[in-house]
């Protein structure tokens, strides 16, 4: 199990308040699990939305954005158990996304030095760190580890869960065990529409959250979500647990290493944590409801309030232990 690693020659790890996230320039980046579809993503450049069960196509309003993502994911899930099982669950999916189209967007991402100077390569570094952490941690939780794939796109993309447009925002599809990410989300939606402050650790927080959903899928947690709305619903518990898993990984990030054992991150500092918490706050259900012009209605929540999302990220970060993330058995969220 990783902890908050001490500094060594490959990892200048003292946390500072005045510097952003830094990658270790000696780390080697592995791009094999990340692909980019470019514009259109197999949909002919269209902007197809996701059908909402019993509803209409995705409209892109900030009041419906997160709800659509959740319905989209939950409609694909089945099997397994809730909480943090000791025996592992039945994961959905396994589609080989390496056979999908690839724009070669990440071809120049070779080292941590590339990650330090390029946002695309930084994305590879984050994925490599998540892979490093969860490949060791997942068996300790009782499940076999298979890595999530990650696919970036622009406009629209075909997935194992159906067709998706950029209006949906980042999401995880259990049917093909892939994280999908239109990178314009961070500027166009999270900052412009939802009022997030931005920063270098915003995207790592989001990717960490989506990778948390992959771990839930491997553990069989996703398939037992029955109630999809409300402040105590299974859906909210699922999302808060993914936030907590993101916090756990953040705590462990400076202890993660590439395949040769070289540390990936040089540091994760207080500024990074502040940016992650601000992002969690921006995507709280109550915050989204307020910014969409309506009143706060907890019965419509699918992801949890801003306060809850920040609190559970902190719970993971402060403990550094996935077992502290059992939201399904928590008496208070």
Residue frames as qw, qx, qy, qz and C-alpha x, y, z in Angstrom:
[[0.000, 0.888, 0.460, 0.000, 0.00, 0.00, 0.00],
 [0.407, 0.448, -0.028, 0.796, 1.32, 3.40, -0.92],
 [0.314, -0.751, -0.396, 0.425, 1.55, 6.26, 1.55],
 [0.167, 0.984, -0.069, 0.000, 2.76, 9.84, 1.35],
 [0.896, 0.139, -0.104, 0.410, 6.24, 8.92, 0.16],
 [0.443, -0.761, 0.118, 0.459, 9.38, 10.42, 1.59],
 [0.394, 0.861, -0.264, -0.186, 11.77, 12.32, -0.67],
 [0.797, -0.222, 0.398, 0.397, 14.67, 10.62, -2.39],
 [0.271, -0.339, 0.450, 0.781, 16.92, 11.40, -5.35],
 [0.064, 0.268, 0.759, 0.589, 14.08, 10.74, -7.76],
 [0.255, -0.711, -0.598, -0.268, 11.34, 12.48, -5.79],
 [0.135, 0.176, -0.320, 0.921, 11.67, 15.93, -4.27],
 [0.330, -0.474, -0.789, -0.207, 8.71, 15.37, -2.01],
 [0.137, -0.331, -0.508, 0.783, 8.46, 18.08, 0.61],
 [0.108, 0.747, 0.625, 0.200, 5.05, 19.68, 0.24],
 [0.218, -0.143, -0.051, 0.964, 5.23, 23.40, -0.47],
 [0.232, 0.685, 0.544, -0.425, 2.46, 25.94, -0.62],
 [0.155, 0.779, -0.117, -0.596, 3.89, 28.04, -3.44],
 [0.047, 0.390, -0.769, -0.505, 4.57, 25.58, -6.27],
 [0.804, 0.170, -0.107, -0.560, 2.36, 23.54, -8.61],
 [0.949, -0.038, 0.312, -0.027, 2.39, 19.81, -9.20],
 [0.142, 0.741, -0.610, -0.243, 5.71, 18.57, -10.56],
 [0.986, 0.149, -0.041, -0.061, 6.67, 15.43, -12.46],
 [0.626, -0.523, 0.473, 0.334, 9.97, 13.64, -12.09],
 [0.439, 0.715, -0.363, -0.405, 11.89, 14.27, -15.35],
 [0.058, -0.408, 0.905, 0.105, 13.57, 10.84, -15.05],
 [0.623, 0.193, 0.677, -0.341, 10.28, 8.93, -15.22],
 [0.007, 0.060, -0.784, -0.618, 9.45, 7.07, -18.42],
 [0.559, 0.221, 0.232, -0.765, 5.89, 7.50, -19.69],
 [0.230, 0.118, 0.946, 0.196, 3.79, 4.61, -21.01],
 [0.384, 0.225, -0.103, -0.889, 1.21, 5.72, -23.58],
 [0.122, -0.007, -0.946, -0.299, -0.12, 2.23, -24.35],
 [0.017, -0.483, -0.845, 0.230, -3.42, 2.64, -22.47],
 [0.121, 0.690, 0.229, -0.675, -4.30, 6.13, -23.71],
 [0.383, 0.314, 0.638, 0.589, -5.68, 6.96, -27.15],
 [0.152, 0.485, 0.123, -0.852, -7.13, 10.02, -28.84],
 [0.490, 0.496, 0.710, 0.099, -9.98, 9.95, -31.34],
 [0.168, 0.020, 0.302, 0.938, -9.59, 13.50, -32.57],
 [0.385, 0.154, 0.053, -0.908, -12.64, 15.25, -33.95],
 [0.696, 0.078, -0.359, -0.617, -15.84, 13.26, -34.25],
 [0.349, -0.318, 0.832, -0.291, -14.61, 9.96, -32.78],
 [0.096, 0.086, 0.971, 0.200, -16.26, 7.70, -35.33],
 [0.251, 0.620, 0.652, -0.356, -19.52, 9.63, -35.49],
 [0.421, 0.577, 0.458, 0.529, -18.77, 11.48, -38.68],
 [0.208, 0.186, -0.104, 0.955, -18.04, 14.70, -36.82],
 [0.380, -0.615, -0.474, -0.502, -21.56, 14.82, -35.47],
 [0.097, -0.339, 0.531, -0.771, -22.70, 15.88, -32.03],
 [0.630, -0.316, -0.638, -0.309, -24.86, 12.96, -31.05],
 [0.372, -0.519, 0.439, -0.632, -26.17, 12.99, -27.51],
 [0.115, 0.037, -0.974, 0.192, -26.90, 10.18, -25.10],
 [0.511, -0.435, -0.496, -0.552, -30.51, 9.03, -24.80],
 [0.220, -0.244, 0.647, -0.688, -31.81, 9.45, -21.28],
 [0.124, -0.259, -0.957, -0.046, -34.03, 6.51, -20.33],
 [0.045, -0.716, -0.677, 0.167, -37.58, 7.80, -20.47],
 [0.092, -0.789, -0.076, 0.603, -36.35, 11.20, -21.58],
 [0.559, 0.827, 0.001, -0.058, -34.79, 13.11, -24.46],
 [0.773, 0.342, -0.157, 0.511, -31.33, 13.52, -25.93],
 [0.538, -0.447, -0.217, 0.680, -28.65, 15.26, -23.91],
 [0.195, 0.920, 0.284, 0.187, -29.12, 18.99, -24.08],
 [0.574, 0.345, -0.199, 0.715, -25.89, 20.22, -22.54],
 [0.299, -0.808, -0.004, -0.508, -27.41, 22.35, -19.79],
 [0.196, 0.428, -0.722, 0.507, -25.31, 22.46, -16.64],
 [0.600, -0.247, 0.413, -0.639, -28.31, 21.43, -14.57],
 [0.954, 0.114, 0.069, -0.268, -28.55, 18.10, -16.45],
 [0.423, 0.664, -0.616, 0.015, -24.92, 17.41, -17.28],
 [0.101, -0.387, 0.866, -0.301, -24.00, 15.28, -14.29],
 [0.725, 0.101, 0.481, -0.483, -27.37, 13.51, -14.18],
 [0.789, 0.509, -0.215, -0.269, -26.91, 12.38, -17.77],
 [0.281, 0.556, -0.771, 0.134, -23.46, 10.99, -17.03],
 [0.369, -0.219, 0.792, -0.435, -24.78, 8.99, -14.09],
 [0.807, 0.274, 0.290, -0.435, -27.77, 7.52, -15.93],
 [0.634, 0.613, -0.442, -0.165, -25.49, 6.69, -18.84],
 [0.139, 0.463, -0.846, 0.225, -23.08, 4.76, -16.62],
 [0.472, -0.097, 0.722, -0.496, -25.60, 3.06, -14.37],
 [0.809, 0.336, 0.034, -0.482, -27.64, 1.79, -17.31],
 [0.635, 0.497, -0.589, -0.055, -24.63, -0.35, -18.29],
 [0.048, -0.455, 0.794, -0.401, -23.91, -1.91, -14.89],
 [0.875, -0.226, -0.193, -0.381, -24.89, -5.24, -13.41],
 [0.884, -0.036, -0.414, 0.214, -23.68, -7.82, -10.92],
 [0.409, 0.328, -0.470, 0.710, -21.40, -7.61, -7.87],
 [0.478, -0.640, -0.552, 0.239, -21.79, -6.21, -4.38],
 [0.002, -0.912, -0.018, -0.410, -21.67, -2.88, -2.64],
 [0.600, -0.778, 0.174, 0.071, -19.23, -1.43, -0.16],
 [0.173, 0.711, -0.680, -0.052, -15.65, -2.67, -0.14],
 [0.977, -0.060, -0.047, -0.201, -15.99, -6.43, -0.69],
 [0.434, -0.623, 0.644, 0.093, -13.25, -8.83, 0.35],
 [0.712, 0.058, 0.687, 0.132, -13.88, -11.34, -2.40],
 [0.094, -0.206, 0.562, 0.796, -13.87, -9.23, -5.54],
 [0.564, 0.501, 0.381, -0.535, -16.68, -8.67, -8.00],
 [0.616, 0.340, 0.609, 0.365, -17.52, -9.32, -11.61],
 [0.042, -0.525, 0.153, 0.836, -16.35, -6.46, -13.77],
 [0.634, 0.677, 0.332, -0.169, -18.14, -5.41, -16.88],
 [0.366, 0.884, -0.209, -0.203, -16.37, -4.98, -20.17],
 [0.695, -0.327, 0.530, 0.358, -12.93, -5.65, -21.49],
 [0.649, 0.734, 0.186, 0.073, -13.22, -4.24, -25.02],
 [0.667, -0.174, 0.190, 0.699, -9.79, -3.66, -26.55],
 [0.186, 0.935, 0.164, -0.253, -9.82, 0.06, -27.25],
 [0.356, -0.532, 0.501, 0.582, -6.33, -0.15, -28.76],
 [0.414, 0.276, 0.749, 0.437, -8.06, -1.20, -31.97],
 [0.175, 0.882, 0.407, -0.164, -9.92, 2.09, -32.16],
 [0.479, 0.740, 0.047, 0.471, -8.77, 5.06, -34.20],
 [0.598, -0.599, -0.092, 0.525, -5.86, 7.05, -32.79],
 [0.298, 0.950, 0.038, 0.084, -4.73, 10.55, -33.73],
 [0.750, 0.162, -0.230, 0.599, -1.19, 10.00, -32.38],
 [0.194, -0.907, -0.028, -0.374, -1.79, 12.94, -30.03],
 [0.657, -0.712, 0.246, -0.035, 0.45, 11.37, -27.38],
 [0.905, 0.323, -0.108, 0.254, 3.28, 10.09, -29.60],
 [0.370, 0.646, -0.338, 0.576, 5.78, 12.63, -28.25],
 [0.576, -0.678, 0.222, -0.399, 5.14, 11.87, -24.58],
 [0.750, 0.277, -0.565, 0.204, 8.24, 10.00, -23.47],
 [0.490, -0.004, -0.592, 0.640, 9.40, 11.26, -20.06],
 [0.282, -0.719, -0.510, 0.378, 8.38, 13.18, -16.98],
 [0.212, -0.345, 0.134, 0.905, 10.11, 16.20, -18.50],
 [0.087, -0.255, -0.645, -0.716, 7.57, 16.04, -21.34],
 [0.317, -0.636, -0.703, -0.006, 4.77, 15.81, -18.78],
 [0.322, -0.541, -0.275, 0.727, 6.08, 18.89, -17.02],
 [0.050, -0.331, 0.234, 0.913, 5.88, 21.01, -20.15],
 [0.320, -0.037, -0.634, -0.703, 2.85, 19.64, -21.99],
 [0.594, -0.099, 0.374, -0.706, -0.71, 19.17, -20.72],
 [0.873, 0.176, -0.313, -0.331, -1.26, 16.13, -22.93],
 [0.590, 0.280, -0.699, 0.291, 1.85, 14.41, -21.58],
 [0.213, -0.276, 0.592, -0.727, 0.84, 15.41, -18.05],
 [0.818, -0.029, 0.018, -0.574, -2.36, 13.45, -18.67],
 [0.812, 0.224, -0.538, 0.031, -0.22, 10.40, -19.49],
 [0.221, 0.343, -0.692, 0.596, 1.74, 10.90, -16.29],
 [0.537, -0.194, 0.371, -0.732, -1.47, 10.99, -14.24],
 [0.910, 0.085, -0.199, -0.354, -2.76, 7.82, -15.91],
 [0.641, 0.324, -0.645, 0.262, 0.58, 6.08, -15.32],
 [0.070, -0.317, 0.638, -0.698, 0.47, 7.04, -11.63],
 [0.739, -0.087, 0.188, -0.641, -3.10, 5.78, -11.24],
 [0.876, 0.213, -0.413, -0.127, -2.14, 2.53, -12.96],
 [0.393, 0.373, -0.702, 0.462, 0.87, 2.15, -10.67],
 [0.308, -0.257, 0.551, -0.732, -1.17, 2.72, -7.51],
 [0.792, 0.004, 0.164, -0.589, -4.30, 0.70, -8.27],
 [0.760, 0.297, -0.571, -0.094, -2.42, -2.25, -9.83],
 [0.309, 0.208, -0.791, 0.484, -0.95, -2.87, -6.39],
 [0.301, -0.088, 0.497, -0.809, -3.91, -1.81, -4.27],
 [0.717, 0.020, -0.238, -0.655, -6.80, -3.56, -6.04],
 [0.678, 0.029, -0.735, 0.010, -5.63, -7.12, -5.23],
 [0.132, 0.058, -0.693, 0.707, -5.41, -6.07, -1.58],
 [0.485, 0.042, 0.204, -0.849, -9.12, -5.23, -1.81],
 [0.587, 0.075, 0.781, -0.200, -9.89, -8.72, -3.12],
 [0.701, 0.640, 0.222, -0.222, -10.24, -8.20, -6.87],
 [0.715, 0.080, 0.385, 0.579, -8.08, -8.94, -9.87],
 [0.013, 0.742, -0.057, -0.668, -6.69, -5.75, -11.41],
 [0.560, 0.421, 0.497, 0.512, -7.12, -4.93, -15.07],
 [0.201, -0.277, -0.015, 0.940, -6.18, -1.40, -16.14],
 [0.367, 0.779, 0.383, -0.334, -8.69, 1.13, -17.32],
 [0.493, 0.318, 0.383, 0.713, -8.16, 2.49, -20.81],
 [0.002, -0.705, -0.234, 0.670, -8.45, 6.22, -21.41],
 [0.417, 0.425, 0.565, 0.572, -9.65, 7.92, -24.57],
 [0.006, 0.544, 0.124, -0.830, -9.70, 11.63, -25.32],
 [0.333, 0.497, 0.685, 0.415, -11.89, 13.05, -28.06],
 [0.038, 0.258, 0.031, -0.965, -13.36, 16.23, -29.45],
 [0.454, 0.046, -0.342, -0.822, -17.00, 16.74, -30.31],
 [0.883, -0.071, 0.074, -0.459, -18.30, 13.18, -30.12],
 [0.025, 0.437, -0.899, 0.006, -17.18, 9.60, -29.64],
 [0.838, -0.081, -0.415, -0.346, -18.42, 6.01, -30.04],
 [0.205, -0.471, 0.750, -0.416, -18.10, 3.95, -26.86],
 [0.218, -0.064, -0.974, 0.002, -19.01, 0.53, -25.55],
 [0.089, 0.440, 0.687, -0.571, -21.93, 2.26, -23.83],
 [0.350, 0.792, 0.499, 0.022, -23.21, 4.00, -26.96],
 [0.418, 0.536, 0.125, 0.722, -22.55, 7.33, -28.63],
 [0.385, -0.722, -0.325, 0.474, -21.59, 10.35, -26.55],
 [0.318, 0.813, 0.074, 0.482, -21.10, 14.04, -27.24],
 [0.397, 0.248, -0.407, 0.784, -18.79, 16.44, -25.48],
 [0.398, -0.543, -0.028, -0.739, -21.84, 17.83, -23.67],
 [0.843, -0.362, -0.392, -0.071, -21.82, 14.82, -21.38],
 [0.292, -0.818, 0.444, -0.220, -18.52, 15.65, -19.71],
 [0.179, 0.433, -0.879, 0.088, -15.89, 13.12, -18.54],
 [0.852, -0.172, 0.160, -0.468, -17.29, 9.66, -17.85],
 [0.180, -0.340, 0.922, 0.034, -16.36, 6.03, -17.33],
 [0.787, 0.135, -0.286, -0.530, -17.97, 3.30, -19.43],
 [0.607, -0.355, 0.691, -0.170, -17.96, -0.09, -17.64],
 [0.896, 0.362, 0.202, -0.159, -18.86, -1.93, -20.85],
 [0.762, 0.539, -0.186, 0.307, -15.41, -1.25, -22.34],
 [0.713, -0.537, -0.127, 0.433, -13.64, -0.26, -19.10],
 [0.479, 0.323, 0.147, 0.803, -12.64, 3.07, -20.58],
 [0.133, -0.693, -0.281, 0.650, -12.51, 6.64, -19.29],
 [0.395, 0.604, 0.437, 0.537, -13.72, 9.12, -21.93],
 [0.308, -0.667, -0.162, 0.659, -12.60, 12.71, -21.77],
 [0.379, 0.767, 0.237, 0.461, -13.25, 15.73, -23.97],
 [0.555, -0.200, -0.268, 0.762, -10.50, 17.98, -22.67],
 [0.013, -0.440, -0.161, -0.883, -12.42, 21.15, -23.53],
 [0.531, -0.629, -0.561, -0.088, -14.62, 20.29, -20.53],
 [0.558, -0.385, -0.350, 0.646, -12.22, 21.94, -18.11],
 [0.130, -0.085, 0.061, 0.986, -12.33, 25.37, -19.73],
 [0.265, -0.255, -0.506, -0.780, -15.76, 25.32, -21.36],
 [0.620, -0.502, -0.526, -0.295, -17.80, 23.72, -18.58],
 [0.663, -0.396, -0.475, 0.422, -15.96, 23.38, -15.28],
 [0.319, -0.219, -0.145, 0.911, -14.64, 26.94, -15.27],
 [0.099, -0.150, -0.311, -0.933, -16.94, 28.91, -17.58],
 [0.532, -0.389, -0.498, -0.564, -20.26, 27.32, -16.64],
 [0.735, -0.465, -0.488, 0.064, -19.73, 25.82, -13.19],
 [0.205, -0.927, 0.126, -0.289, -17.46, 28.49, -11.77],
 [0.895, -0.280, -0.017, 0.345, -14.44, 26.37, -10.93],
 [0.172, -0.912, 0.235, 0.287, -11.18, 28.24, -10.39],
 [0.769, 0.577, -0.263, 0.071, -9.07, 25.93, -12.56],
 [0.352, -0.738, 0.574, -0.038, -5.44, 24.95, -12.00],
 [0.329, 0.471, -0.800, -0.175, -3.00, 22.19, -12.84],
 [0.088, -0.072, 0.962, -0.250, -4.55, 19.60, -10.51],
 [0.625, 0.207, 0.186, -0.730, -8.14, 19.95, -11.72],
 [0.738, 0.319, -0.470, -0.364, -7.79, 17.39, -14.48],
 [0.296, 0.236, -0.894, 0.239, -5.87, 14.89, -12.30],
 [0.362, 0.029, 0.640, -0.677, -8.71, 15.09, -9.75],
 [0.732, 0.289, -0.021, -0.616, -11.31, 14.38, -12.44],
 [0.637, 0.347, -0.674, -0.141, -9.31, 11.51, -13.95],
 [0.053, 0.204, -0.867, 0.451, -8.71, 10.13, -10.45],
 [0.565, 0.112, 0.424, -0.699, -12.46, 10.21, -9.81],
 [0.787, 0.339, -0.251, -0.450, -13.22, 8.39, -13.07],
 [0.447, 0.334, -0.822, 0.110, -10.51, 5.81, -12.35],
 [0.290, -0.121, 0.721, -0.618, -12.24, 5.35, -9.01],
 [0.780, 0.212, 0.089, -0.582, -15.32, 4.25, -10.95],
 [0.666, 0.385, -0.627, -0.124, -13.17, 1.67, -12.74],
 [0.103, 0.246, -0.865, 0.425, -12.05, 0.27, -9.39],
 [0.562, 0.060, 0.460, -0.685, -15.69, 0.16, -8.26],
 [0.792, 0.328, -0.282, -0.431, -16.45, -1.79, -11.42],
 [0.485, 0.355, -0.790, 0.120, -13.66, -4.29, -10.72],
 [0.093, -0.125, 0.792, -0.590, -14.86, -4.70, -7.13],
 [0.166, -0.402, -0.872, -0.222, -18.46, -5.29, -8.26],
 [0.035, -0.394, -0.484, 0.781, -19.73, -2.19, -6.47],
 [0.200, 0.147, -0.269, -0.931, -21.31, -0.44, -9.44],
 [0.327, -0.162, -0.811, -0.457, -23.80, -3.16, -10.21],
 [0.273, -0.466, -0.796, 0.272, -25.67, -2.90, -6.91],
 [0.062, 0.139, 0.111, -0.982, -26.68, 0.73, -7.34],
 [0.051, 0.514, 0.851, 0.093, -30.47, 0.70, -7.14],
 [0.011, -0.890, -0.384, 0.245, -31.58, 4.17, -6.05],
 [0.582, 0.340, 0.240, 0.699, -30.42, 6.82, -8.50],
 [0.013, 0.633, 0.041, 0.773, -31.58, 10.08, -6.92],
 [0.610, -0.741, -0.204, -0.194, -31.75, 11.58, -3.46],
 [0.077, -0.837, 0.458, -0.290, -29.30, 12.68, -0.75],
 [0.583, -0.410, 0.684, -0.156, -28.91, 9.15, 0.67],
 [0.879, 0.390, -0.030, -0.272, -29.19, 7.30, -2.66],
 [0.878, -0.101, 0.333, 0.329, -26.86, 4.59, -3.90],
 [0.573, 0.689, 0.130, 0.423, -25.93, 6.88, -6.76],
 [0.124, -0.927, 0.216, -0.282, -24.67, 9.57, -4.39],
 [0.758, -0.530, 0.376, 0.061, -22.78, 6.98, -2.36],
 [0.855, 0.274, 0.257, 0.357, -21.14, 5.68, -5.54],
 [0.384, 0.807, -0.007, 0.449, -19.97, 9.14, -6.56],
 [0.366, -0.860, 0.282, -0.215, -18.71, 10.10, -3.11],
 [0.878, -0.281, 0.337, 0.191, -16.75, 6.87, -2.94],
 [0.723, 0.495, 0.156, 0.456, -15.13, 7.72, -6.29],
 [0.018, 0.913, -0.155, 0.376, -14.19, 11.13, -4.86],
 [0.681, -0.649, 0.335, -0.054, -12.69, 9.37, -1.84],
 [0.902, 0.081, 0.274, 0.325, -10.72, 7.01, -4.09],
 [0.459, 0.766, -0.004, 0.450, -9.39, 10.07, -5.93],
 [0.308, -0.870, 0.271, -0.273, -8.23, 11.45, -2.59],
 [0.876, -0.342, 0.320, 0.116, -6.54, 8.17, -1.66],
 [0.794, 0.383, 0.168, 0.441, -4.61, 8.14, -4.94],
 [0.149, 0.903, -0.097, 0.391, -3.65, 11.81, -4.51],
 [0.596, -0.730, 0.324, -0.085, -2.12, 10.96, -1.13],
 [0.863, -0.161, 0.423, 0.224, -0.18, 8.09, -2.73],
 [0.640, 0.768, 0.020, 0.019, 0.85, 9.82, -5.96],
 [0.079, 0.853, -0.511, 0.067, 4.40, 10.65, -4.90],
 [0.562, -0.366, 0.740, -0.052, 4.95, 6.98, -4.10],
 [0.851, 0.418, 0.297, -0.118, 3.92, 5.72, -7.54],
 [0.307, -0.559, 0.605, 0.477, 6.57, 4.63, -10.02],
 [0.635, 0.497, -0.389, -0.447, 7.10, 3.72, -13.65],
 [0.982, 0.039, -0.153, -0.102, 7.85, 0.14, -14.69],
 [0.660, 0.368, -0.457, 0.468, 11.55, 0.54, -13.86],
 [0.588, -0.510, -0.488, 0.395, 10.80, 1.81, -10.36],
 [0.253, 0.108, -0.047, 0.960, 11.47, 5.51, -10.98],
 [0.071, 0.562, 0.584, -0.581, 9.02, 7.80, -9.18],
 [0.272, 0.611, 0.572, 0.475, 6.50, 9.51, -11.48],
 [0.140, -0.930, -0.189, -0.283, 5.65, 12.55, -9.35],
 [0.415, 0.306, -0.428, 0.742, 8.22, 14.77, -7.69],
 [0.009, 0.142, 0.596, -0.790, 5.55, 16.31, -5.49],
 [0.221, -0.638, -0.597, -0.433, 1.88, 16.97, -4.86],
 [0.228, 0.032, -0.423, 0.876, 1.45, 20.03, -2.69],
 [0.088, 0.482, 0.624, -0.608, -1.16, 22.05, -0.85],
 [0.291, 0.399, -0.209, -0.844, -1.97, 24.12, -3.92],
 [0.294, 0.033, -0.859, -0.419, -2.84, 20.92, -5.79],
 [0.108, -0.361, -0.883, 0.279, -5.15, 19.82, -2.96],
 [0.162, 0.479, 0.269, -0.820, -6.82, 23.23, -2.94],
 [0.332, 0.280, -0.501, -0.749, -7.47, 22.94, -6.68],
 [0.253, -0.131, -0.946, -0.153, -8.91, 19.45, -6.30],
 [0.023, -0.447, -0.725, 0.524, -11.23, 20.59, -3.50],
 [0.238, 0.430, -0.017, -0.871, -12.37, 23.60, -5.54],
 [0.339, 0.112, -0.734, -0.578, -13.23, 21.28, -8.42],
 [0.186, -0.287, -0.928, 0.144, -15.17, 18.97, -6.09],
 [0.087, 0.475, 0.440, -0.757, -17.04, 22.01, -4.83],
 [0.261, 0.321, -0.336, -0.847, -17.84, 23.18, -8.38],
 [0.439, -0.005, -0.771, -0.461, -19.50, 19.88, -9.33],
 [0.112, 0.166, 0.821, -0.535, -21.59, 19.46, -6.18],
 [0.031, 0.528, 0.796, 0.293, -25.26, 18.91, -6.94],
 [0.119, -0.819, -0.425, 0.368, -26.36, 21.88, -4.87],
 [0.194, -0.535, 0.268, 0.778, -23.86, 24.15, -6.66],
 [0.114, 0.111, 0.757, 0.634, -25.05, 22.94, -10.08],
 [0.030, -0.681, -0.731, -0.038, -28.69, 23.43, -9.12],
 [0.160, -0.778, -0.194, 0.575, -27.99, 26.96, -7.93],
 [0.151, -0.427, 0.438, 0.777, -26.06, 27.93, -11.05],
 [0.091, 0.276, 0.821, 0.491, -28.75, 26.50, -13.30],
 [0.226, -0.277, -0.134, -0.924, -31.18, 29.00, -11.83],
 [0.669, -0.433, -0.504, -0.333, -33.23, 26.71, -9.62],
 [0.512, -0.677, 0.349, -0.397, -33.43, 26.17, -5.91],
 [0.084, 0.386, -0.908, 0.139, -31.52, 23.47, -4.07],
 [0.862, -0.095, -0.023, -0.497, -33.48, 20.21, -4.09],
 [0.274, -0.478, 0.832, -0.062, -31.66, 17.31, -2.39],
 [0.777, 0.187, 0.554, -0.234, -34.19, 14.83, -3.76],
 [0.718, 0.689, -0.041, -0.089, -32.72, 15.45, -7.21],
 [0.158, -0.774, 0.605, 0.099, -29.11, 14.82, -6.18],
 [0.960, 0.245, -0.133, -0.024, -27.09, 12.15, -7.98],
 [0.667, 0.420, -0.382, 0.483, -23.51, 13.02, -6.94],
 [0.577, -0.500, -0.413, 0.497, -23.73, 14.72, -3.55],
 [0.045, -0.991, -0.117, 0.042, -23.41, 18.28, -2.32],
 [0.399, 0.764, -0.347, 0.369, -20.29, 20.39, -2.66],
 [0.399, -0.665, 0.513, -0.368, -19.57, 19.94, 1.03],
 [0.929, -0.117, 0.333, -0.113, -19.97, 16.17, 0.81],
 [0.832, 0.509, -0.071, 0.206, -17.73, 15.88, -2.23],
 [0.169, 0.769, -0.458, 0.414, -14.98, 17.91, -0.61],
 [0.613, -0.533, 0.468, -0.348, -15.33, 15.99, 2.66],
 [0.967, 0.016, 0.253, -0.020, -15.04, 12.56, 1.05],
 [0.651, 0.641, -0.256, 0.315, -12.08, 13.59, -1.11],
 [0.116, -0.730, 0.502, -0.450, -10.43, 14.76, 2.11],
 [0.849, -0.323, 0.337, -0.247, -11.34, 11.51, 3.85],
 [0.944, 0.278, 0.020, 0.178, -9.42, 9.60, 1.22],
 [0.421, 0.731, -0.303, 0.444, -6.52, 12.02, 1.15],
 [0.331, -0.700, 0.450, -0.445, -6.07, 12.21, 4.90],
 [0.875, -0.255, 0.373, -0.172, -6.35, 8.45, 5.46],
 [0.197, 0.575, -0.738, -0.294, -4.52, 7.22, 2.37],
 [0.235, -0.031, 0.963, -0.129, -6.59, 4.06, 2.79],
 [0.352, -0.123, -0.617, -0.693, -9.34, 2.83, 0.40],
 [0.342, -0.383, -0.849, 0.127, -11.08, 1.11, 3.30],
 [0.048, -0.380, -0.384, 0.840, -11.88, 4.59, 4.65],
 [0.233, 0.138, -0.370, -0.889, -14.06, 5.10, 1.55],
 [0.054, -0.297, -0.951, -0.070, -16.93, 2.75, 2.40],
 [0.264, -0.030, 0.015, -0.964, -19.70, 5.23, 1.71],
 [0.562, -0.207, -0.634, -0.489, -22.27, 2.48, 1.27],
 [0.611, -0.406, -0.648, 0.203, -22.09, 1.58, 4.96],
 [0.186, 0.106, -0.287, 0.933, -21.60, 5.14, 6.19],
 [0.084, -0.643, -0.720, 0.246, -24.43, 6.32, 8.45],
 [0.050, 0.889, 0.139, -0.432, -23.71, 9.94, 7.55],
 [0.688, 0.432, 0.287, 0.508, -22.62, 11.21, 4.16]]
